[in-house]
């Protein structure tokens, strides 16, 4: 088991094995800098934050469904942003 940035544990099968390339060097080479990697981390952090917020809103003695739905909508928006970034990275890699 390993621990992610969100503090949750995950099976070792999720992280790259010793012989498996994580892809980071090739992405950095393809883009010329780390900015694309940073651009992915921001919405990922927001997704984790909003997921925890939605859970807190729903676990209250008097659940606030409207706030939970708003947090879930932000998750959808941030997921779409990550999808756009990954598509851009793919386009850069194809050109490289």
Residue pairs with C-beta under 8 A, 6 or more apart in sequence:
1 9
1 10
1 11
1 12
2 9
2 10
2 12
2 14
2 15
3 9
3 10
4 10
5 45
5 48
6 48
16 22
24 37
26 93
27 36
27 37
27 89
27 93
28 34
28 37
29 96
30 89
30 92
30 93
30 96
31 89
31 92
36 85
36 88
36 89
36 92
39 85
40 82
40 85
40 86
43 78
43 79
43 81
43 82
43 85
44 78
44 82
46 74
46 75
46 78
47 75
47 78
47 79
50 71
50 72
50 74
50 75
50 78
51 71
51 75
53 67
53 68
53 71
54 67
54 68
54 71
54 72
54 75
57 63
57 64
57 65
57 67
57 68
57 71
58 64
58 65
58 68
